[in-house]
């Protein structure tokens, strides 16, 4: 059984997929550098995990501050391309859904 297509949801997803990176680019690279850590392993066990510093590293990487990104988390150079690929794949999947729905509604006669 297929789910019905909801054009509004697809447009909302596409808007989010475009706006989030633009907002992150508009914010300064140091926006997340200060403040309490939000990682549960740091809060509960006082130990850093492999993902600690990933948000800060991402912000510095998208602002082309490669040394700071490396300093915050070295795995950013593995994780960021994967996230960027998955982000783009989701964007193009939603665009494809909208195009397919538009094509299907144009092919259907008005009286049917």
RAVEN-V586178 format. One record per backbone hydrogen bond with DSSP energy under -0.5 kcal/mol. CO is the residue of the C=O (numbers start at 0). NH is the residue of the N-H. Records with the same first field share a line. If there is no record, write none. Layout:
CO: NH, NH
//
This chain:
4: 6
5: 9
6: 10
7: 11
8: 12
9: 13
10: 14
11: 15
12: 16
13: 17
14: 18
15: 19
17: 21
18: 22
19: 23
20: 24
21: 25
22: 26
27: 30
29: 32
38: 42
39: 43, 44
40: 44, 46
41: 45
48: 51
50: 53
52: 56
53: 57
54: 58
55: 59
56: 60
57: 61
58: 62
59: 64
60: 63
63: 65
64: 68
65: 69
66: 70
67: 71
68: 72
72: 75
73: 76
74: 77, 78
75: 79
77: 81
78: 82
79: 83
80: 84
81: 85
82: 86
83: 87
84: 88
85: 89
86: 90
87: 91
88: 92
89: 93
90: 94
91: 95
92: 96
93: 97
94: 98
95: 99
96: 100
97: 101
98: 102
99: 103
100: 104
101: 105
102: 106
103: 107
108: 111
//
